[in-house]
Amino acid sequence: MSSVKRCRSSRARGIPALLVGALALALTGGSATAAQQGTLHVLAAAHGKYFGSATDNPELPDAAYSATLGSEFGQITPGNSMKWDATEPAQGRFDFAKGDAITDFAAQHGQTVRGHTLVWHSQLPNWVGALPSAQVEAAMTHHVTEVVTHYRGAVTAWDVVNEPFNEDGTFRTSPFHTAMGTDYIATALRAAHAADPDAKLYLNDYNIEGLGAKSDAMYELVSELLDEGVPLDGVGMQAHLAVQYGFPYQMQANMQRFADLGLDVAITELDVRMQLPADAAKTATQATYYRQVVEACLAVEHCVGITVWDYTDKYSWVPSTFPGQGAANLYDENLLPKPAYSAVRTALGGGDDAGEGGDPGALRAQYRNSDSSAGDNQIKPSLQLVNTGGTTISLSDVTVRYWFTSDDGASTYSTWCDWSSIGCSDVTHRVAAPSTPKAGADHYLEVGFGGGNLAPGAATGEIQLRLNKTDWSAFDESDDYSHGSGTSYADASKITVYLGGEPVWGIEP
């Protein structure tokens, strides 16, 4: 162990830059959302941390899944599409198409990306294991360099080496350890740093969340790497937990000892599985474990964030890997939040769903474009509201605003409800002008409700709306603030929702 001073990057920790605007609104009392005040990533951002989800390419075409993935979480991790077998299936032949789909999705939704993973004993193409030992180092360095260079600027952090240890703290056998011994870890980190000096570099493993032989081995390894001046920014604790095995012993203290080395810590693959069938006791224990993980991270300054290993049971890896187990995620198979979700929100300071009137952050507006022409004489938004919380919301307390520009022509309007699942007789609608016109929004269509309730997990169903100027002159909707081109329902952050007059969803212009 050398006497070189321990060093780490001076790059900013915690909240990704793309979330700063949302956090500023939340802290200044501006017109922030559930998409800003109530989502998990913004609640975490108020603590200087992120909240993310893993995802994978087969899930992305699921519109309802992608809508929540893109709005609830500030960071995403590709489950498989950046692993060695996906990116370099044949030596020297690289394929980044699947990984690019993940980074493109993140860019479209203002999210950061954690790259997973560069060097791992598993999911290796056969050619890697067939290499002579003398060729492994060059192949590994080339692979790390090519992948990190390709994603330079798109990936903010990498799990450079994944799962280097056995349960007893000895080093796991892999082609890399066989060829290079433990030096393969420093070699991989140096190659990643050379390819992208701005990316944060992590070692990642499971069952290192609490104190024990495996986490001790990780602590000894990273201490030696730092003493030797190897570029290393943090340790990833996967946190694949199970209610039947108990909560990791002294998780917070374990995080803190890594932080005291000057390293960041991240919860990278959190889920909490159980023996099926689920019941109330197991579900309550699961919620407690999720809460305890969040509380431990919040208590450690250098814990930069939490990623769940996909957010919904619909796409969980658990049932296929652990037969007879499952129900491990924050949302159920119908994409509805579970008690664990409420426990996480509460731990992050967002309150739970038990208060009077329910959780305002649980109310979402979804939108689809029902008008094939953006330049005719009518605007035809179709809307629905979704209650993702755990208590009933009174619709009589709810109003929704769709923001648009009047363009030229009459200043008076006619409004219509053409069809509604809950009945147009219960839907009120009018056009009004804000006190201060904004770009893309000098008027808004305000929708209200004469009564009724929205139960937990329920949606209003489609509400087809229409408005026109009384002289029937044309609009130009292309620059309207709330206008979108999507023809299937998705969360719409530029449509605002108010509960009792207070904004709970959407960003006002």
Secondary structure, DSSP 8 states (H G I E B T S, - for coil): ----------S--SS-GGGHHHHHHHHHT-S--IIIIISHHHHHHTTT-EEEEEE-GGGTT-HHHHHHHHHH-SEEEESSTTSHHHH-SBTTB---HHHHHHHHHHHHTT-EEEEEEEEESSS--HHHHHS-HHHHHHHHHHHHHHHHHHTTTT-SEEEEEE--B-TTSSB---HHHHHHTTHHHHHHHHHHHHH-TTSEEEEEESS-SSSSHHHHHHHHHHHHHHHTT----EEEE--EEEGGG---TTHHHHHHHHHTTT-EEEEEEEEEEEESS--HHHHHHHHHHHHHHHHHHHHSTTEEEEEES-SBGGG-SHHHHSTTEE--SSB-TTS-B-HHHHHHHHHTTS--S-STT--GGGEEEEEEE--S-SSSS-B-EEEEEEE-SSS-EEGGGEEEEEEE---SS-S-EEEEEEEETT-GGGEEEEEE--SS-BTTBSEEEEEEESS-EE-TT-B---EEEEEEETT-----GGG-TT----SS-EE-TTEEEEETTEEEES---
